[in-house]
Amino acid sequence: MVRRKNTTTLRITASYVVLMVFSLVALYPVWQIFNISLRPSDRLLSTSLELIPANASFGNYSALFTERPFLLWMLNSTFIALTVTLTGVALASTCGYAFSRYSFIGKKIGLLSLLVTQMFPATMLLLPMYIMLVQLHLVNSYLGIVIMYSATALPFCIWQMKGYYDTIPTSLEEAGKIDGCNEFQTFVRIIFPLAAPALVITALFSFMSAWTEYVVAAQILQDTELWTLPLGLKSFESNMGSEWGLYGAASVIVTIPVVVLFLSLSRWLVSGLTLGSVKE
């Protein structure tokens, strides 16, 4: 008994050690970026391993808001990301429900078509969608970039929602109809609240696809007044040199909303990712 207990304790200790090592490996790049953001401009190439660099200051952070239109970039990214998130949740929740509960002509073809789009990188769709936006006169506009991001995020979101709806018993809807609810009321009052974990995954995926994307934004948003955060950060690089201090400070600020969002919604993530993947 004592030997078994010692073996269990040793395994637990080894597990914690391994987890700590991987955590340090994962946190090192984050610390390095934060370290660079605090360095004076004459110490950016320092190889020192100090946790806090000598003569550290928050000058790069203040310069972002006083010398560069960083706040404008953040507002643009926030508006676009939230719009794409709301669009993705609204369309994926209803479309996924239709694919899950109803039988109609073209259902299998529609699902397969959505699946096929996930086999190709989004950059392959850039040219045809760009031509469509040119013909609709939506290039260099918020609406154009929202359409691009929503179109690339929706296939995965619809499949995610469809898989989750499949795990919800149809008897709940039948009970709602017996109580006098029509189909829309049944969906809004019964099914929609139960699908909260999948909705969180859909919202996070839609938000991240718009918050961190660069290639599509670089082609669609040509006016500097419409630039998002990835485009703004790219402007810190030039042929003559790169402003790594500003780059590091901006990178730290950009990650804060994402970290806060994941921490606040973490209790929904595991169930949302697993329950929708298997049909009972």
C-alpha positions as CSV (number, residue, x, y, z in Angstrom):
1,M,0.0,0.0,0.0
2,V,2.8,2.4,0.9
3,R,4.7,1.5,-2.2
4,R,1.6,2.2,-4.4
5,K,1.0,5.5,-2.6
6,N,4.6,6.5,-3.3
7,T,4.3,5.6,-6.9
8,T,1.1,7.7,-7.3
9,T,2.8,10.6,-5.6
10,L,5.8,10.3,-7.9
11,R,3.6,10.3,-11.0
12,I,1.7,13.3,-9.8
13,T,4.9,15.2,-9.1
14,A,6.3,14.2,-12.5
15,S,3.2,15.4,-14.1
16,Y,3.4,18.8,-12.4
17,V,7.0,19.1,-13.4
18,V,6.3,18.4,-17.0
19,L,3.4,20.9,-17.0
20,M,5.5,23.6,-15.4
21,V,8.2,23.0,-18.1
22,F,5.7,23.3,-20.9
23,S,4.1,26.4,-19.3
24,L,7.5,28.1,-19.1
25,V,8.2,27.2,-22.7
26,A,4.8,28.7,-23.7
27,L,5.2,31.8,-21.6
28,Y,8.8,32.6,-22.7
29,P,7.8,34.3,-26.0
30,V,5.1,36.3,-24.2
31,W,7.7,37.5,-21.7
32,Q,10.2,38.3,-24.4
33,I,7.7,40.5,-26.2
34,F,6.8,42.3,-23.0
35,N,10.5,42.7,-22.3
36,I,11.1,44.3,-25.7
37,S,8.2,46.6,-25.2
38,L,9.8,48.0,-22.1
39,R,13.3,48.5,-23.5
40,P,14.6,51.9,-24.5
41,S,15.3,52.3,-28.2
42,D,19.1,51.9,-27.8
43,R,18.7,48.4,-26.1
44,L,16.4,46.6,-28.5
45,L,19.2,44.2,-29.5
46,S,20.3,43.3,-26.0
47,T,20.8,39.7,-25.2
48,S,20.4,40.1,-21.5
49,L,18.1,37.6,-19.7
50,E,16.9,40.2,-17.1
51,L,13.2,39.8,-16.3
52,I,12.9,43.6,-16.3
53,P,15.4,45.4,-18.6
54,A,17.5,48.2,-17.2
55,N,16.0,51.7,-17.7
56,A,12.6,50.1,-18.5
57,S,9.8,52.5,-19.3
58,F,6.3,52.6,-20.7
59,G,7.3,55.1,-23.3
60,N,6.5,52.8,-26.2
61,Y,3.0,52.3,-24.8
62,S,2.3,56.0,-24.5
63,A,3.8,56.6,-27.9
64,L,1.2,54.2,-29.4
65,F,-1.7,56.5,-28.3
66,T,0.0,59.9,-28.7
67,E,2.2,59.5,-31.8
68,R,0.3,56.8,-33.8
69,P,-3.4,56.3,-34.6
70,F,-3.4,53.1,-32.5
71,L,-6.7,53.8,-30.9
72,L,-8.3,54.2,-34.3
73,W,-6.9,50.9,-35.4
74,M,-8.3,49.3,-32.2
75,L,-11.7,50.8,-32.7
76,N,-11.8,49.6,-36.3
77,S,-10.8,46.1,-35.3
78,T,-13.3,46.0,-32.5
79,F,-16.2,47.1,-34.7
80,I,-15.3,44.7,-37.5
81,A,-14.7,41.7,-35.1
82,L,-17.9,42.3,-33.2
83,T,-20.0,42.7,-36.4
84,V,-18.5,39.5,-37.8
85,T,-19.2,37.7,-34.4
86,L,-22.8,38.8,-34.3
87,T,-23.3,37.9,-38.0
88,G,-21.6,34.5,-37.5
89,V,-23.7,33.6,-34.4
90,A,-27.0,34.7,-36.0
91,L,-26.5,32.9,-39.3
92,A,-24.7,29.8,-38.0
93,S,-27.2,29.2,-35.2
94,T,-30.2,29.3,-37.5
95,C,-28.6,27.6,-40.5
96,G,-27.2,24.8,-38.3
97,Y,-30.6,24.3,-36.8
98,A,-32.2,24.0,-40.2
99,F,-29.6,21.4,-41.3
100,S,-30.1,19.5,-38.1
101,R,-33.8,19.4,-37.8
102,Y,-35.4,19.7,-41.3
103,S,-35.2,17.6,-44.4
104,F,-35.2,19.5,-47.7
105,I,-33.9,19.2,-51.2
106,G,-30.2,19.9,-51.4
107,K,-29.5,19.3,-47.7
108,K,-26.7,16.7,-48.2
109,I,-25.2,18.7,-51.1
110,G,-25.3,21.9,-49.0
111,L,-23.5,20.2,-46.1
112,L,-20.9,18.7,-48.4
113,S,-20.4,22.0,-50.1
114,L,-19.7,23.7,-46.7
115,L,-17.3,20.9,-45.8
116,V,-15.4,21.2,-49.1
117,T,-14.8,24.9,-48.5
118,Q,-12.8,23.9,-45.4
119,M,-10.4,21.8,-47.5
120,F,-8.9,24.9,-49.1
121,P,-7.1,27.9,-47.5
122,A,-9.0,31.1,-47.3
123,T,-6.4,32.8,-49.5
124,M,-7.6,30.7,-52.5
125,L,-11.0,32.4,-52.2
126,L,-9.4,35.8,-52.0
127,L,-9.3,36.5,-55.8
128,P,-12.9,35.5,-56.7
129,M,-14.3,37.2,-53.6
130,Y,-12.3,40.3,-54.3
131,I,-13.7,40.4,-57.9
132,M,-17.2,40.1,-56.4
133,L,-16.6,43.0,-54.0
134,V,-15.2,45.2,-56.8
135,Q,-18.4,44.6,-58.8
136,L,-20.5,45.4,-55.8
137,H,-18.4,48.5,-55.1
138,L,-17.6,47.3,-51.5
139,V,-13.8,47.4,-51.7
140,N,-12.2,49.6,-49.0
141,S,-15.3,49.5,-46.8
142,Y,-16.4,48.0,-43.5
143,L,-19.2,46.0,-45.2
144,G,-16.8,44.5,-47.7
145,I,-14.4,43.2,-45.0
146,V,-17.2,41.9,-42.9
147,I,-18.6,39.9,-45.8
148,M,-15.2,38.4,-46.5
149,Y,-14.6,37.4,-42.9
150,S,-18.1,36.1,-42.4
151,A,-18.0,34.0,-45.6
152,T,-14.8,32.3,-44.5
153,A,-15.9,31.7,-40.9
154,L,-19.4,30.5,-41.5
155,P,-18.8,27.0,-42.9
156,F,-17.0,25.8,-39.8
157,C,-19.5,27.6,-37.5
158,I,-22.5,26.0,-39.3
159,W,-21.0,22.5,-39.0
160,Q,-20.2,23.1,-35.3
161,M,-23.8,24.3,-34.6
162,K,-25.3,21.5,-36.6
163,G,-23.3,18.8,-34.7
164,Y,-24.3,20.3,-31.4
165,Y,-28.0,20.5,-32.3
166,D,-27.9,16.8,-33.2
167,T,-27.1,16.0,-29.5
168,I,-30.2,17.9,-28.2
169,P,-33.2,15.5,-28.0
170,T,-36.1,16.3,-30.2
171,S,-38.5,15.4,-27.4
172,L,-37.7,18.8,-25.9
173,E,-39.2,20.5,-28.9
174,E,-42.2,18.3,-28.9
175,A,-42.8,19.2,-25.3
176,G,-42.6,22.9,-26.2
177,K,-45.1,22.5,-29.0
178,I,-47.5,20.7,-26.6
179,D,-47.2,23.7,-24.2
180,G,-48.4,25.9,-27.1
181,C,-45.1,27.2,-28.6
182,N,-44.7,27.5,-32.3
183,E,-41.5,26.5,-34.0
184,F,-39.8,29.9,-33.6
185,Q,-40.7,30.1,-29.9
186,T,-39.5,26.6,-29.4
187,F,-36.1,27.4,-31.0
188,V,-35.7,30.7,-29.1
189,R,-36.9,29.6,-25.6
190,I,-35.7,26.0,-25.5
191,I,-33.1,25.1,-28.0
192,F,-31.1,28.4,-28.2
193,P,-30.4,28.5,-24.4
194,L,-29.3,24.8,-24.5
195,A,-26.9,25.5,-27.3
196,A,-24.9,28.2,-25.3
197,P,-21.6,26.2,-25.3
198,A,-21.7,25.8,-29.1
199,L,-22.6,29.5,-29.5
200,V,-19.6,30.4,-27.5
201,I,-17.3,28.4,-29.8
202,T,-19.0,30.0,-32.8
203,A,-18.5,33.5,-31.3
204,L,-14.9,32.9,-30.4
205,F,-14.0,31.5,-33.8
206,S,-15.8,34.4,-35.6
207,F,-14.1,36.9,-33.4
208,M,-10.6,35.5,-33.8
209,S,-11.0,35.1,-37.6
210,A,-11.5,38.9,-37.8
211,W,-9.3,40.1,-34.9
212,T,-6.0,38.6,-36.1
213,E,-6.4,38.4,-39.9
214,Y,-4.0,40.3,-42.1
215,V,-3.9,39.0,-45.7
216,V,-7.5,39.8,-46.6
217,A,-7.5,43.1,-44.8
218,A,-4.4,44.2,-46.6
219,Q,-6.2,43.7,-49.9
220,I,-9.6,45.1,-49.0
221,L,-8.8,48.0,-46.7
222,Q,-6.7,50.5,-48.7
223,D,-7.6,53.6,-46.7
224,T,-5.4,54.2,-43.6
225,E,-8.5,55.4,-41.8
226,L,-10.0,51.9,-42.1
227,W,-6.9,50.0,-41.0
228,T,-7.3,47.2,-38.5
229,L,-4.7,46.3,-35.8
230,P,-2.8,43.7,-38.0
231,L,-2.4,46.3,-40.7
232,G,-1.3,48.9,-38.1
233,L,1.3,46.6,-36.6
234,K,2.7,45.8,-40.0
235,S,3.2,49.6,-40.6
236,F,5.9,49.5,-37.9
237,E,8.1,47.5,-40.3
238,S,10.0,49.2,-43.1
239,N,12.9,48.5,-45.5
240,M,15.2,50.8,-43.4
241,G,14.3,49.3,-40.0
242,S,11.6,48.2,-37.7
243,E,10.2,49.9,-34.6
244,W,10.4,46.8,-32.4
245,G,9.5,48.7,-29.2
246,L,6.2,49.9,-30.6
247,Y,5.7,46.5,-32.2
248,G,6.1,44.8,-28.8
249,A,3.9,47.2,-27.0
250,A,1.1,46.9,-29.6
251,S,1.4,43.1,-29.5
252,V,0.9,43.1,-25.8
253,I,-2.2,45.3,-25.9
254,V,-3.7,43.3,-28.8
255,T,-3.5,40.1,-26.8
256,I,-5.2,41.4,-23.7
257,P,-8.8,41.4,-25.1
258,V,-8.3,37.8,-26.5
259,V,-7.0,36.6,-23.1
260,V,-9.8,38.2,-21.2
261,L,-12.3,36.8,-23.6
262,F,-11.0,33.2,-23.3
263,L,-10.7,33.4,-19.5
264,S,-14.3,34.7,-19.1
265,L,-15.7,32.0,-21.5
266,S,-13.4,29.2,-20.5
267,R,-16.1,27.2,-18.6
268,W,-18.0,26.9,-21.9
269,L,-15.1,25.9,-24.1
270,V,-14.6,22.2,-23.2
271,S,-18.3,21.3,-23.4
272,G,-18.7,23.3,-26.6
273,L,-15.8,21.6,-28.4
274,T,-16.7,18.1,-27.3
275,L,-20.4,17.7,-27.2
276,G,-20.9,19.0,-30.8
277,S,-18.3,16.6,-32.2
278,V,-20.2,13.3,-31.6
279,K,-23.8,12.4,-32.4
280,E,-25.5,10.3,-29.8
